[in-house]
């Protein structure tokens, strides 16, 4: 039944191409109308209510009035859709949009950790690749992600993160970065991008000029890359330049400043890269010779907003600064740019530069080919390949930070009773902080023959004053999950999680093992006196299984720390 549905979707989507009257040759963009050109710079967030209102009750009407370049197939698409129907809903939506559009659309998503839909493979965090340190696995990661993304119609991902997490206090990069070492980043990211792009999906490196230096979050405020230009060229600049030279399709600037390069201020402050002509047109397109697509980060973020009197003016100024495709602009952007170009207030050359870049990328990834597949179903072999890739990366990434007295391996014969303390946060945006997923970890231990109890956090005020846990169990495994944006804010431990660190440090250390399934800095920050500690970087079933294999001696811990763990202060 699903196969028939897919064939139907493909046929319906292609029917719109058959009706296209436009020239889809490499220079065909030159024959687009003014509004069609402007539309090529607009990548929208699905909003069916707004689309129908603007289109007079139909999607066809919307595209006639607002011929946008494509859609970011994000969370808003799934409002009210049961989880088990989301993959099919995405496919249906992509086909429906393409049927209604007279020009080929491109569909985009982040997919930083794989295609986040039921039935798809959960790929590990980027830093896991850094710990595994395998160019072959990095390529397979990109290839696996590309095949799964194409199976739901997505041919452009906002991935991988190319930032270097140099500051351990950075609250937004952390395990999203592959390393703090530019050479390792270049070697592994280059292969990952090749895996994506050779399998038909455009890659995007982010966040130019480089996050990972500041201790603030660009979602909340404009942040800063504080390196001197000499340092920047040795670190973030070196990474971006190497990946530009290797042919990455797109770059996303961040809401980040680079004071060492910038001279022009706005209202007394250096503007973020997303609003800086110096950084985008002068440095990135000019000095670094980037000829691909510059796509903005979300313009809803605090680091972007408030620089101009209203959101629309900010979008216009970002476009003038050098952004080629705006992520989630307002429909009024098209109307305003049209008027200002006709008045001579916006140079036509700026629009032509942007349209030629996105048109060239669409052409390269086959969107204009008559045999282009909107949806490319995965074979059983490809699905197995993706799952094996996730498993292999996890097994090669587990990093033994220290085991001072050779507590590993553990076995049911010597350490039958285990208490797993799950250290996870809870927030409105971060949900349960990964608690539900983490519960796979004690279950994996049980399968090895251990008797396992699980509890969330350890409250020192009620369980620590008269500590007797260590007398009841042979081992206490502290499983910490601290990840970006779960919740928003710094990545240190707070409230109940902080009390857990208090309680653990009050215990005798001979029975304790700490595993971080998130930030690698947690171990030295809170548990430096614990004798046995592992970094695992990702909170996923594949990583849980890999850690259990390491703990029981089934495999060796092969990972090498991709970041300097004892860097105490920001900077180099």
C-alpha positions in Angstrom: 0.0 0.0 0.0 2.8 2.4 0.9 4.6 1.7 -2.3 1.5 2.5 -4.3 1.1 5.7 -2.3 4.7 6.7 -3.1 4.3 6.1 -6.8 1.1 8.2 -6.7 2.9 11.0 -4.9 5.8 11.0 -7.4 3.4 11.1 -10.4 1.4 13.9 -8.9 4.5 15.9 -8.0 5.9 15.5 -11.4 2.7 16.6 -13.1 3.4 20.2 -12.0 6.8 20.1 -13.9 5.0 19.0 -17.1 3.0 22.3 -16.9 6.0 24.5 -16.3 6.4 27.1 -19.0 9.6 28.5 -17.6 13.1 27.9 -18.9 14.8 25.6 -16.5 18.3 25.8 -18.2 21.3 27.0 -16.2 20.6 30.6 -17.3 16.8 30.2 -17.1 16.6 32.3 -14.0 17.3 35.4 -16.2 13.8 34.9 -17.7 12.0 34.8 -14.4 9.6 37.6 -13.6 10.7 40.0 -10.9 8.5 38.4 -8.3 9.7 35.0 -9.3 13.2 36.1 -8.8 12.5 37.5 -5.4 10.7 34.3 -4.5 13.8 32.3 -5.2 15.4 34.0 -2.1 12.5 33.0 0.2 12.5 29.7 2.1 9.3 29.5 4.1 8.0 27.7 7.2 4.8 25.8 6.3 1.7 27.6 7.5 -1.3 26.3 5.6 -3.8 28.7 7.1 -1.7 31.7 6.0 -0.9 30.2 2.6 -4.6 29.6 1.8 -5.5 33.1 3.0 -2.8 34.7 0.9 -3.7 32.5 -2.1 -7.4 33.2 -2.1 -8.3 29.8 -0.8 -5.8 27.6 -2.8 -2.2 26.7 -2.8 -2.0 27.4 -6.5 -3.2 30.9 -5.8 -0.5 31.3 -3.1 2.3 30.2 -5.5 0.9 32.5 -8.2 1.2 35.4 -5.8 4.2 34.3 -3.8 6.4 32.0 -6.0 8.8 31.0 -3.1 11.8 28.8 -3.5 10.8 26.1 -1.1 10.0 25.2 2.5 11.8 24.3 5.8 9.8 21.2 6.7 9.9 21.9 10.4 7.8 21.5 13.5 4.9 23.7 12.4 4.2 21.1 9.6 3.4 18.5 12.3 1.0 20.4 14.5 -1.8 18.0 15.4 -0.3 15.1 13.5 0.2 11.8 15.5 3.8 10.8 15.6 3.3 7.6 13.7 1.9 9.5 10.7 4.5 12.3 10.5 6.7 10.7 7.9 3.8 10.1 5.5 2.4 13.6 6.3 5.7 15.1 5.3 5.8 13.2 2.0 2.2 14.2 1.2 2.9 17.9 2.1 6.0 18.0 -0.2 4.1 16.5 -3.1 1.1 18.8 -2.5 3.4 21.9 -2.5 5.2 20.8 -5.6 1.9 20.1 -7.5 0.8 23.6 -6.7 4.0 25.3 -7.7 5.0 26.1 -11.4 8.7 26.1 -10.5 10.6 23.3 -8.8 10.7 23.6 -5.0 13.5 22.6 -2.7 12.7 21.2 0.7 15.0 21.7 3.7 15.5 20.6 7.3 18.2 20.7 9.9 18.5 16.9 10.5 21.6 17.4 12.7 21.0 14.1 14.3 19.4 12.2 11.5 15.8 12.4 10.2 13.8 12.8 13.4 10.8 10.8 12.4 9.5 7.3 13.4 11.2 4.5 11.4 14.3 6.6 10.6 17.8 6.2 12.1 18.9 8.2 15.1 22.4 9.4 14.2 24.7 10.5 16.9 25.8 14.0 17.8 28.5 15.6 15.7 31.1 15.3 18.5 30.6 11.6 18.5 32.1 11.6 15.0 35.0 13.6 16.4 35.6 11.0 19.1 35.3 8.1 16.6 37.8 10.0 14.4 37.1 7.9 11.3 36.9 9.6 7.9 35.2 6.5 6.5 32.5 6.6 9.2 32.1 10.3 8.6 31.4 9.7 4.9 28.9 6.9 5.8 27.2 9.3 8.2 26.6 11.8 5.4 25.5 9.1 3.0 23.1 7.6 5.4 21.6 10.9 6.3 21.3 11.8 2.6 19.4 8.6 1.7 17.0 9.0 4.6 16.4 12.7 3.9 15.7 12.1 0.2 13.2 9.4 1.2 11.0 12.1 2.7 11.6 14.7 -0.1 14.4 16.8 1.6 17.3 17.6 -0.6 18.9 20.4 1.4 20.1 20.1 5.1 21.3 22.8 7.4 24.1 20.5 8.5 26.9 19.9 9.5 27.8 22.3 12.3 31.4 23.5 11.4 31.9 25.5 14.6 34.8 24.7 16.9 33.8 24.4 20.6 36.8 26.1 22.1 35.0 27.6 25.1 33.7 24.8 27.4 31.1 27.3 28.7 29.5 27.8 25.3 25.8 26.9 25.8 24.8 26.2 22.2 27.6 24.4 20.3 29.1 21.8 22.7 28.3 18.3 21.3 27.0 19.8 18.0 30.6 20.6 17.1 32.9 17.8 15.9 35.9 19.1 17.8 37.9 22.1 19.0 40.7 21.0 16.6 40.5 22.7 13.1 42.5 20.0 11.4 40.3 17.2 12.7 37.2 19.2 11.9 38.4 19.7 8.3 39.3 16.1 7.8 36.0 14.7 9.2 33.6 17.4 8.0 35.0 17.2 4.5 34.2 13.5 4.3 30.7 14.0 5.9 29.9 16.7 3.4 31.1 14.5 0.5 28.8 11.7 1.8 25.8 14.0 1.8 26.5 15.8 -1.6 27.5 12.7 -3.5 24.2 11.2 -2.5 22.1 14.1 -3.8 21.6 16.3 -0.7 23.1 19.8 -0.5 25.1 20.4 2.7 25.3 23.6 4.8 28.1 24.5 7.1 27.3 26.8 10.0 27.6 29.3 11.8 29.9 31.7 10.0 32.2 33.3 11.2 32.2 30.6 13.8 30.4 29.9 17.1 32.0 28.2 20.1 34.0 31.1 21.5 31.3 33.1 23.5 29.6 31.9 26.7 26.3 33.3 25.4 23.6 31.9 23.0 22.8 33.7 19.7 19.2 32.5 20.1 19.0 35.0 23.0 21.3 37.8 22.0 24.0 38.7 19.4 27.2 36.9 20.4 30.9 37.4 19.5 33.8 35.5 18.0 36.5 37.2 20.0 39.6 35.8 18.2 42.1 38.0 16.6 42.2 37.8 12.8 45.5 35.8 13.1 43.8 33.3 15.5 40.6 33.2 13.4 42.5 32.3 10.3 44.1 29.4 12.3 40.8 28.2 13.7 37.3 28.9 12.4 38.5 30.7 9.3 40.7 27.7 8.4 37.8 25.3 8.7 35.4 27.4 6.6 38.0 28.1 3.9 38.9 24.4 3.5 35.3 23.4 3.3 34.6 26.2 0.8 37.5 25.0 -1.3 36.1 21.4 -1.2 32.8 22.5 -2.7 30.3 22.8 0.1 26.9 23.9 -1.3 25.8 26.4 1.3 26.9 28.4 4.3 24.7 29.7 7.1 26.0 32.8 8.9 25.2 33.2 12.6 24.0 36.1 14.6 27.6 36.5 15.6 30.1 39.3 15.3 33.8 39.2 14.4 35.2 42.5 15.9 38.7 41.8 14.7 37.5 42.2 11.1 34.5 44.5 11.4 34.8 48.3 11.3 31.2 49.4 10.6 28.8 49.7 13.6 25.1 49.9 13.8 23.6 51.9 16.7 27.0 51.8 18.4 27.5 48.0 18.1 29.0 45.7 15.6 26.1 43.9 13.8 25.9 40.1 13.5 27.1 38.4 10.4 23.5 38.0 9.2 23.4 41.9 8.9 27.0 42.6 8.1 27.9 43.4 4.5 31.6 43.4 5.6 31.4 39.8 6.7 29.2 38.3 4.0 30.0 40.3 0.9 33.4 41.5 1.8 35.0 38.5 3.6 32.9 35.5 2.7 32.1 36.1 -0.9 35.0 38.4 -1.6 38.2 37.3 0.2 37.2 33.7 0.7 35.7 33.3 -2.8 32.5 31.5 -1.7 30.3 31.0 -4.8 27.6 28.9 -3.2 24.4 29.9 -1.4 24.4 32.0 1.8 21.3 31.0 3.8 20.3 33.0 6.9 19.8 31.4 10.3 16.3 31.8 11.6 15.3 35.4 11.7 13.2 34.9 14.8 16.2 34.6 17.0 17.1 37.2 19.6 20.6 37.8 18.1 18.9 39.0 14.9 15.9 40.9 16.0 15.8 44.4 17.3 18.6 45.8 15.2 16.1 47.7 13.0 12.7 49.2 13.9 10.8 46.2 12.6 11.3 42.6 11.5 10.7 43.3 7.8 13.4 46.0 7.7 15.8 43.5 9.3 15.0 41.0 6.6 15.7 43.6 3.8 19.0 44.6 5.4 20.1 41.0 5.7 19.4 40.5 2.0 21.4 43.6 1.2 24.3 42.5 3.4 24.7 39.4 1.2 22.2 36.7 2.4 21.0 34.8 -0.7 18.1 32.8 0.8 16.2 34.0 3.8 15.0 31.4 6.3 11.4 32.0 7.3 10.9 35.6 6.0 7.6 37.3 6.1 5.5 37.3 2.8 5.7 41.1 2.9 9.4 40.7 2.1 8.5 39.9 -1.5 6.2 42.9 -1.9 8.7 45.3 -0.3 11.7 44.2 -2.3 9.7 44.4 -5.5 8.7 48.0 -4.7 12.2 49.0 -3.7 13.8 47.5 -6.8 11.4 49.4 -9.0 12.2 52.6 -7.1 16.0 51.9 -7.6 16.5 51.6 -3.8 17.8 48.0 -4.1 20.3 47.2 -6.9 19.0 44.6 -9.3 22.6 43.1 -9.3 22.1 42.1 -5.6 19.0 40.1 -6.5 20.5 38.6 -9.6 23.5 37.4 -7.6 21.3 35.7 -5.1 19.0 34.1 -7.6 21.9 32.8 -9.8 23.3 31.1 -6.7 20.2 29.3 -5.6 19.3 28.4 -9.2 22.7 26.9 -9.7 22.4 24.8 -6.6 18.9 23.6 -7.6 20.3 22.7 -11.0 23.2 20.8 -9.5 21.0 18.7 -7.3 18.8 17.7 -10.2 15.6 19.7 -9.4 15.3 20.7 -13.0 15.8 17.2 -14.5 12.7 15.5 -16.0 13.7 12.3 -14.2 14.1 14.1 -10.8 12.5 12.1 -8.0 10.8 14.1 -5.3 10.8 11.1 -3.0 13.3 8.3 -3.3 12.4 5.4 -1.2 15.2 3.6 0.7 15.9 -0.1 0.0 16.1 -2.5 2.9 19.9 -2.7 2.4 20.2 1.1 2.7 18.1 1.1 5.9 20.4 -1.6 7.4 23.4 0.4 6.3 22.2 3.5 8.1 21.5 1.6 11.3 24.9 -0.1 11.1 26.6 3.2 10.6 25.0 4.7 13.8 26.0 1.6 15.7 29.6 1.6 14.4 30.1 5.3 15.2 28.8 4.8 18.7 31.0 1.8 19.4 34.1 3.7 18.1 33.3 6.9 20.0 33.0 5.8 23.7 35.9 7.5 25.4 37.4 6.3 28.7 38.4 9.5 30.4 39.9 7.7 33.4 39.8 4.4 35.2 42.3 4.9 37.9 41.8 1.5 39.6 40.7 -0.7 36.7 37.1 -0.9 37.6 36.2 -1.9 34.1 35.1 -4.4 33.0 32.2 -5.1 35.4 30.3 -8.4 35.4 27.1 -9.8 37.0 29.3 -12.3 38.8 31.1 -9.6 40.8 28.7 -6.7 40.6 25.2 -8.0 40.4 23.2 -5.1 41.8 23.5 -1.8 40.1 21.8 1.5 40.7 21.6 3.8 37.7 21.0 7.4 38.6 19.7 9.3 35.6 20.7 13.0 35.8 18.4 14.8 33.4 16.8 18.2 33.3 13.2 19.2 32.8 11.9 22.3 30.9 9.1 23.6 28.8 11.2 23.4 25.6 13.6 20.6 26.5 10.8 18.3 27.7 12.1 15.6 30.0 15.8 16.3 29.1 16.1 12.9 27.4 14.8 10.9 30.4 12.5 8.6 28.3 15.4 7.8 25.9 17.9 7.3 28.7 15.8 4.5 30.2 17.1 2.3 27.4 20.4 2.3 29.2 19.4 0.4 32.4 17.4 -2.0 30.1 20.6 -2.7 28.2 22.3 -3.5 31.4 19.6 -5.9 32.5 20.0 -7.8 29.2 23.6 -8.5 30.3 22.3 -10.2 33.5 22.6 -7.3 36.0 19.9 -6.5 38.5 19.2 -2.8 37.9 17.3 -0.2 39.7 16.8 3.2 38.1 16.0 6.6 39.7 16.0 10.1 38.4 18.5 12.3 40.3 19.7 12.0 43.9 18.5 14.6 46.2 21.3 15.2 48.7 19.0 16.9 51.3 16.8 13.8 51.5 19.2 11.0 50.5 22.7 12.3 51.2 22.9 13.2 54.8 22.5 9.6 55.8 23.9 8.0 52.7 23.4 4.3 52.5 23.1 3.7 48.8 26.6 2.4 48.4 25.8 -0.3 51.0 22.9 -1.6 49.0 24.5 -1.8 45.5 27.6 -3.2 44.0 27.9 -0.3 41.5 26.3 3.1 41.2 26.4 4.3 37.6 25.6 8.0 37.2 24.2 8.6 33.7 24.3 12.4 33.0 22.4 13.9 30.0 23.2 17.6 29.6 22.6 18.8 26.1 22.1 22.2 24.4 18.6 23.8 24.8 17.3 21.3 27.2 16.5 23.7 28.8 17.8 27.0 27.3 20.7 28.5 29.2 24.1 27.4 30.4 25.1 23.7 30.4 26.0 23.5 34.0 24.0 21.4 36.5 21.1 23.1 38.3 18.6 22.4 41.1 18.0 18.6 41.4 20.8 17.8 39.0 23.2 20.0 41.1 22.1 18.2 44.2 22.9 14.9 42.5 26.5 16.0 42.0 26.6 17.0 45.7 25.3 13.6 46.7 27.7 11.7 44.4 30.7 13.6 45.7 29.7 12.8 49.3 29.9 9.1 48.6 32.9 6.8 48.7 34.2 6.6 45.1 35.1 2.9 44.8 31.7 1.9 43.5 30.9 4.9 41.3 31.1 5.1 37.5 30.0 8.3 35.8 29.0 8.4 32.1 28.2 11.6 30.3 25.7 11.1 27.4 26.0 14.7 26.5 28.5 17.5 27.4 32.0 16.1 27.7 33.1 18.8 30.1 30.7 17.6 32.9 33.0 14.9 34.1 35.9 17.2 35.1 33.6 20.1 36.1 31.7 18.1 38.7 33.2 14.6 39.1 37.0 15.0 39.0 37.4 12.8 42.1 35.4 10.0 40.6 37.9 7.3 39.5 36.0 5.8 36.5 34.4 8.2 34.0 33.4 7.8 30.3 32.2 10.3 27.7 29.6 9.1 25.3 28.4 12.4 23.7 24.9 11.2 22.5 21.8 10.0 24.4 20.6 7.3 22.0 19.9 3.6 22.1 22.9 2.9 19.9 25.2 4.8 22.3 23.6 3.1 25.4 24.4 -0.3 23.9 27.9 0.7 23.0 28.6 2.0 26.6 27.3 -1.3 28.1 29.6 -3.2 25.8 32.5 -1.1 27.0 31.5 -1.5 30.7 31.3 -5.3 30.4 34.5 -5.7 28.4 32.8 -6.8 25.2 34.5 -4.1 23.3 37.3 -1.7 24.2 36.8 2.1 24.6 38.3 3.3 21.3 37.2 7.0 21.4 39.7 9.8 21.7 38.5 13.1 23.3 37.7 15.5 20.4 38.1 18.5 22.8 40.5 19.6 25.5 38.7 18.7 28.7 40.8 20.7 31.1 40.6 24.1 29.4 39.6 26.2 32.4 39.1 29.6 30.8 37.7 30.8 27.5 40.3 31.4 24.8 43.3 29.6 23.5 
